Amino acid sequence: MNDSHTGNNEGLRVGEWAAAGPTDARSPCPALNTLANHGLLPRDGRGLTYEMLLDVCATALNCDMHILNLPGLFHARNDPLYKRGVMSDDEIASGRNIISLDDLNLPNKIEHDASLTRHDRFLGDPVHADPVLVDEIISHSSQDSGFLSATDVAQARVARFNLSKEKNPSFVYGLFQRGIVSGESALLLNILGRNNRISIDDFKSFFLHERFPADWTKPEKFFSTSDILGHVLYDYSLFEFEGWQKLPKVKVDNSYPEYDNVLYTLNPVSSAEIEKIITPGNATNMHPSIAKNYHGLFYLQGDTGSTETVLSFANGDWHADTNAYFAPIYGIQTCGFLVSDASRNIYKALRNANTRLKMQASQETGELFASNTSDWVTKFTATPAVASGDGSGNIFNVKATIFGHFGKEYKLVRIVDGEGNKTLEYENLYLKEQGGKDLLAN
């Protein structure tokens, strides 16, 4: 990880490792601390801009900075409730959007209870790794293999969860924290490590010394948010929770990331026959509370962060207690994907996790409100676009958020109606934009 550039810290070259000094800012994230220790971020851990983090995540780790949940921290910096705690008066006055690594120590932004190698804030130091905890994590390595697998890490997380819940009277662990730790596992095992595991030597180097291993190289393939999402959701699927505050169990799954199980083998099908492969929603397989304009099959136009391309809301269940319709959108014959490894990862993980879409619709306005698992994981509002000039009634403007704050806008375009007939948008939008690409069905 060395190069010939000269840094500004005591003559150290960019890429050369040096431990953090007593006044340097550091975070609970070993990956970011490692980047600072090598001079790939400012060695004092201060003056970090959005563009700087975006660039270093791409060039040094070959991943999207969203994977580290960093954009949310910039949002927090702009929140008046946080500004006085993490920004100087000069920064506030100038309007500069910069952070320091120690800003990540804000509770429940990236720092959280039941960390693998850090203590809960109530119990000790939440920023620096404890060698005793590092050794405890390593003790979960199966059969002295020299590696930590996804199941090993999941077992270690359960042990940390149970200990924190027992010892910490201020223990906080909800869906937000669950999402953060799943993201950490995905980063640990597939960016710092490879193929859903990490060697114990590399684990020690990153977590104890915050140093790139001598033979470490960044992943060959860039990890986008969609790529890593499959690994995040797979980590979700390893646990069987009776409730977020109750004892979880770990499911042993040695097949991942192999795809030899027919249940998760996604077969390419012709776009021209998609309505024969994916079941269109209609009056017989959807609850009458969902307006008829959401019957059929929908193309996700402009949703660049997703591998899904076609969606059906068919074959769901009505829950009177929540006044909502739950659609199994990742069940058999309800979703189409582009052919890619990211698609397989996401599809298998979502099938394992039995993810459903909670839907409530207004018969008067035609608006659809939906969330996946919880409002924090993902939620969206779909509004008929007729009012904005589309007269067909088959196009819906969507505003969505993922993991609490990654906002995006796209369109749901109905390409097959509830009777199974292709709409004009099928030819005019869907087929033209797909360019003949195949989809993944089952």
C-alpha positions in Angstrom: 0.0 0.0 0.0 3.0 2.4 -0.5 3.6 4.8 -3.3 6.0 7.6 -4.1 3.9 10.6 -3.2 5.0 12.6 -0.2 2.4 13.4 2.5 2.3 16.3 5.0 2.9 14.3 8.1 6.5 14.2 9.2 7.7 13.3 5.7 5.7 10.1 5.5 4.7 9.0 2.1 1.1 8.5 1.1 0.5 4.8 1.6 3.1 4.4 4.4 1.6 3.3 7.7 2.0 5.1 11.0 -0.1 4.7 14.1 -2.4 7.5 15.1 -1.0 10.1 17.4 -2.6 11.2 20.7 -4.2 14.2 19.2 -5.3 12.6 15.9 -9.1 12.1 15.4 -10.2 8.5 14.9 -13.5 6.7 14.5 -15.1 3.4 15.5 -14.6 2.3 11.8 -11.4 0.4 11.4 -11.5 0.8 7.6 -11.5 4.6 7.7 -8.9 4.6 10.5 -6.7 2.4 8.3 -7.0 4.8 5.4 -5.9 7.7 7.7 -3.0 5.7 9.2 -1.8 5.2 5.6 -2.2 8.8 4.7 -4.9 8.1 2.1 -7.1 10.3 4.3 -5.6 13.2 6.3 -3.5 11.6 9.0 -5.0 13.8 11.7 -8.4 12.6 10.7 -9.8 16.1 10.2 -11.1 18.2 7.3 -12.8 15.4 5.4 -15.1 16.4 2.6 -17.8 14.4 0.9 -15.8 14.4 -2.3 -12.6 13.2 -0.5 -14.4 10.2 1.0 -16.2 9.4 -2.2 -12.8 9.3 -4.0 -10.9 7.3 -1.4 -13.6 4.7 -1.0 -13.5 4.2 -4.8 -9.7 4.3 -5.3 -8.5 2.5 -2.1 -11.4 0.1 -1.3 -13.1 -0.1 -4.7 -16.5 0.5 -3.1 -19.2 3.2 -2.9 -19.0 5.3 0.2 -22.7 4.7 0.8 -21.7 1.3 2.0 -20.0 2.9 5.0 -23.2 5.0 5.8 -21.1 8.1 5.5 -23.6 10.3 3.7 -25.9 10.1 6.7 -23.1 11.7 8.8 -23.1 14.7 6.5 -26.8 15.0 6.9 -26.3 14.9 10.7 -23.8 17.7 10.4 -26.4 19.9 8.7 -29.0 19.1 11.4 -29.2 22.0 14.0 -29.6 19.3 16.7 -26.0 18.1 15.9 -24.2 21.2 14.6 -23.3 22.6 18.0 -21.9 19.2 19.1 -19.7 18.5 16.1 -19.0 21.7 14.2 -17.1 24.8 15.2 -18.6 28.2 15.0 -16.4 29.0 12.1 -17.5 25.9 10.2 -21.2 26.8 10.9 -20.7 30.3 9.7 -18.8 29.3 6.5 -21.4 26.6 5.6 -18.6 24.2 4.8 -19.7 20.6 4.7 -16.7 18.8 6.3 -16.3 16.2 9.0 -13.6 14.7 11.2 -13.3 11.0 11.9 -14.2 11.6 15.5 -17.6 12.9 14.3 -18.4 9.3 13.6 -18.4 8.7 17.4 -21.9 10.3 17.6 -24.1 7.6 19.2 -26.1 5.5 16.7 -24.7 7.1 13.5 -22.0 4.6 12.9 -21.0 3.9 16.5 -23.5 1.4 18.1 -23.9 -1.0 20.9 -22.9 -4.7 20.6 -19.9 -3.9 18.3 -17.7 -6.8 17.5 -14.5 -5.3 18.8 -15.5 -2.0 20.6 -17.2 -1.7 24.0 -20.7 -0.2 24.4 -20.5 3.5 25.2 -22.1 2.9 28.6 -19.5 0.2 29.4 -16.2 1.6 28.1 -14.4 2.9 25.1 -16.6 2.7 22.0 -13.9 4.0 19.6 -10.8 1.8 20.0 -10.6 -1.9 19.5 -10.2 -4.0 22.7 -7.6 -6.9 22.1 -9.6 -9.1 24.4 -12.7 -8.7 22.3 -10.7 -9.2 19.1 -9.5 -12.6 20.5 -13.1 -13.5 21.5 -14.2 -12.9 17.9 -11.4 -15.1 16.6 -12.4 -17.9 19.0 -15.5 -18.3 16.9 -13.5 -19.4 13.8 -14.8 -22.8 12.8 -12.4 -25.8 13.0 -9.3 -23.6 13.4 -9.5 -22.9 9.6 -7.5 -19.7 9.8 -10.5 -17.8 8.6 -13.6 -16.2 9.9 -16.7 -17.1 7.8 -20.1 -15.4 7.6 -21.5 -17.9 10.0 -18.5 -17.4 12.4 -19.1 -13.7 12.4 -22.8 -14.2 12.9 -22.2 -16.4 15.9 -19.8 -13.8 17.3 -22.4 -11.1 16.9 -25.0 -13.1 18.8 -22.5 -13.5 21.7 -21.8 -9.8 21.7 -25.5 -9.0 21.5 -26.3 -11.2 24.5 -23.5 -9.8 26.6 -24.4 -6.2 25.8 -28.0 -6.8 26.6 -27.1 -8.4 29.9 -24.5 -5.9 31.0 -25.7 -2.6 29.5 -28.7 -1.0 31.1 -28.7 1.6 28.3 -28.6 -1.0 25.5 -30.0 0.2 22.2 -30.3 -2.3 19.3 -33.1 -1.8 16.8 -33.5 -2.0 13.0 -31.1 0.9 12.4 -28.4 -0.8 14.4 -29.2 -4.1 12.8 -28.7 -2.6 9.4 -25.4 -1.0 10.4 -23.9 -4.2 11.7 -25.0 -6.2 8.6 -23.3 -3.5 6.5 -20.2 -4.0 8.6 -20.2 -7.7 8.1 -20.6 -7.2 4.4 -17.6 -4.8 4.4 -15.5 -7.1 6.6 -16.1 -10.3 4.7 -16.1 -9.0 1.1 -14.1 -5.8 0.8 -11.5 -6.2 3.6 -11.9 -10.0 3.1 -13.0 -11.9 0.1 -15.9 -14.2 -0.9 -17.7 -14.0 2.4 -14.7 -14.7 4.7 -11.5 -13.0 6.0 -8.3 -14.5 7.2 -7.6 -14.2 10.9 -4.2 -12.5 10.1 -5.9 -9.9 8.0 -8.7 -9.4 10.6 -6.0 -8.7 13.3 -4.2 -6.3 11.0 -7.3 -4.3 10.2 -8.9 -4.3 13.7 -5.9 -4.4 16.1 -3.4 -2.3 14.1 -5.7 -0.5 11.6 -3.2 -1.3 8.9 -3.4 -2.8 5.5 -1.9 -6.3 5.4 1.3 -6.5 3.4 -0.3 -8.7 0.7 -3.7 -7.1 0.7 -5.2 -5.7 -2.5 -8.5 -4.0 -3.1 -11.3 -6.0 -4.7 -11.0 -6.4 -8.4 -14.6 -5.6 -8.9 -16.2 -2.3 -7.7 -18.7 -2.8 -5.0 -21.8 -0.6 -5.6 -24.6 -0.2 -3.1 -26.5 -2.8 -5.1 -23.6 -5.2 -5.0 -23.1 -5.0 -1.3 -26.9 -5.0 -0.5 -27.1 -8.7 -1.3 -24.4 -9.5 1.2 -26.1 -7.2 3.8 -29.4 -9.0 3.3 -27.7 -12.3 3.4 -26.3 -11.4 6.9 -29.9 -10.5 7.9 -31.0 -13.9 6.7 -28.6 -15.7 9.0 -30.6 -14.7 12.0 -33.9 -15.8 13.3 -35.2 -13.0 15.5 -38.3 -13.4 17.6 -38.1 -9.6 18.0 -35.3 -7.1 17.8 -34.7 -7.1 21.5 -34.9 -10.9 22.0 -32.4 -13.7 21.7 -31.5 -14.3 18.1 -30.4 -17.7 16.7 -28.0 -18.2 13.8 -28.9 -20.4 10.9 -26.1 -22.4 9.5 -25.9 -21.9 5.7 -22.8 -23.2 4.0 -24.2 -22.9 0.5 -23.6 -19.1 0.1 -22.4 -17.7 -2.2 -22.9 -20.9 -4.3 -26.0 -21.0 -6.5 -26.5 -24.7 -7.0 -29.7 -24.8 -5.0 -32.5 -24.8 -7.6 -34.6 -22.5 -5.4 -32.2 -19.7 -6.0 -31.1 -20.4 -9.5 -32.4 -17.5 -11.5 -33.0 -18.5 -15.1 -32.8 -15.9 -17.9 -36.0 -15.5 -19.8 -37.0 -13.4 -22.8 -38.3 -9.9 -22.1 -41.0 -10.6 -24.7 -42.5 -13.3 -22.5 -42.1 -11.7 -19.1 -45.8 -11.7 -18.4 -45.8 -15.5 -18.7 -43.0 -15.8 -16.2 -44.0 -13.1 -13.6 -47.6 -13.2 -12.3 -49.4 -9.9 -13.0 -51.4 -8.5 -10.0 -55.1 -8.6 -10.5 -58.5 -8.6 -8.7 -58.2 -12.3 -7.7 -54.7 -12.2 -6.3 -54.6 -8.8 -4.6 -56.7 -7.2 -1.9 -59.4 -4.8 -3.0 -57.9 -2.0 -0.8 -55.1 -1.7 -3.4 -56.4 0.4 -6.3 -56.7 -1.3 -9.7 -54.1 1.0 -11.1 -51.5 -1.0 -9.2 -52.6 -4.3 -10.9 -50.3 -5.7 -13.5 -46.5 -5.7 -14.0 -44.4 -2.6 -13.4 -41.1 -1.6 -14.9 -38.7 0.4 -12.6 -37.6 3.1 -15.0 -34.6 5.2 -13.9 -34.0 3.3 -10.6 -30.2 3.2 -11.2 -29.5 1.8 -7.7 -31.5 -1.3 -8.1 -31.0 -4.6 -10.0 -34.8 -5.2 -10.2 -36.4 -4.3 -13.4 -39.9 -5.7 -13.3 -42.2 -6.0 -10.2 -45.6 -7.5 -9.3 -47.6 -6.9 -6.2 -49.5 -10.2 -6.6 -50.3 -13.0 -4.0 -50.0 -10.9 -0.9 -51.9 -11.1 2.5 -54.2 -8.6 4.1 -53.5 -7.7 7.8 -56.5 -6.1 9.4 -54.5 -5.1 12.5 -52.3 -2.8 10.5 -54.8 -2.0 7.7 -52.1 -3.0 5.2 -51.5 -5.4 2.3 -48.2 -7.4 2.5 -46.9 -8.3 -1.0 -44.1 -11.0 -1.2 -42.3 -9.1 -3.8 -39.3 -11.4 -3.8 -41.3 -14.6 -3.9 -41.5 -16.9 -6.9 -42.8 -15.2 -10.1 -43.1 -11.8 -8.6 -39.9 -10.0 -9.5 -37.6 -9.8 -12.5 -33.8 -9.0 -12.4 -31.0 -8.2 -14.7 -28.5 -11.0 -15.1 -25.7 -10.3 -12.7 -24.0 -11.6 -9.5 -25.5 -8.7 -7.6 -28.9 -9.8 -8.7 -28.3 -13.4 -7.5 -26.9 -12.1 -4.1 -29.9 -9.9 -3.5 -32.5 -12.4 -4.7 -31.2 -15.3 -2.6 -30.8 -13.1 0.5 -34.3 -11.6 0.2 -35.8 -15.0 -0.4 -34.0 -16.3 2.7 -35.1 -13.3 4.7 -38.7 -13.7 3.5 -38.9 -10.0 2.8 -42.4 -8.5 2.1 -43.6 -5.1 1.0 -46.2 -3.4 3.3 -48.6 -1.5 1.2 -51.4 1.0 1.8 -53.2 2.8 -1.0 -55.6 5.7 -1.3 -58.6 4.9 -3.5 -59.3 8.7 -3.9 -55.9 9.9 -5.0 -54.3 6.7 -6.3 -51.3 7.2 -4.1 -49.4 4.2 -2.9 -47.4 4.2 0.4 -45.1 1.2 0.9 -42.3 0.1 3.2 -40.0 -2.9 3.2 -39.5 -4.6 6.6 -39.6 -1.1 8.2 -39.8 2.5 7.2 -36.1 2.8 7.9 -35.0 0.0 5.6 -36.8 1.4 2.6 -40.0 3.2 2.0 -41.6 4.9 -1.1 -44.6 6.9 -2.2 -45.9 6.3 -5.7 -48.2 9.0 -7.2 -50.0 8.8 -10.5 -48.3 11.0 -13.1 -51.5 12.0 -14.8 -51.5 15.3 -13.0 -48.0 16.1 -14.4 -48.9 15.4 -18.0 -49.0 11.6 -18.5 -52.5 10.8 -19.7 -52.2 7.0 -19.9 -52.5 6.3 -16.2 -49.7 3.8 -16.4 -46.9 5.9 -15.1 -46.3 6.6 -11.4 -43.7 9.0 -9.9 -41.8 7.4 -7.0 -40.0 9.0 -4.2 -38.0 6.6 -2.1 -35.5 6.4 0.8 -33.2 3.5 1.7 -31.6 3.0 5.1 -33.2 6.1 6.4 -31.8 8.8 4.1 -30.5 7.7 0.7 -33.2 9.4 -1.3 -33.9 8.6 -4.9 -36.7 9.2 -7.5 -37.7 7.0 -10.3 -40.9 5.8 -12.1 -43.1 2.8 -11.9 -44.3 2.1 -15.4 -47.1 -0.4 -15.9 -46.2 -2.6 -18.9 -48.8 -5.3 -18.4 -52.3 -4.6 -17.0 -54.4 -6.7 -14.6 -55.9 -8.6 -17.5 -52.5 -9.7 -18.7 -52.5 -7.3 -21.7 -49.3 -5.4 -22.7 -49.7 -1.6 -22.5 -48.3 0.9 -24.9 -45.5 1.6 -22.5 -44.3 -2.0 -22.9 -43.2 -1.3 -26.4 -42.5 2.4 -26.2 -40.5 2.4 -22.9 -39.7 -1.0 -21.5 -38.4 -2.9 -24.6 -36.6 0.1 -26.0 -34.8 0.8 -22.7 -34.0 -2.8 -22.0 -32.3 -3.2 -25.4 -33.2 -6.9 -25.6 -31.6 -7.8 -22.3 -32.8 -10.9 -20.5 -34.3 -10.9 -17.1 -34.0 -13.3 -14.2 -37.4 -14.8 -13.3 -38.1 -17.5 -10.7 
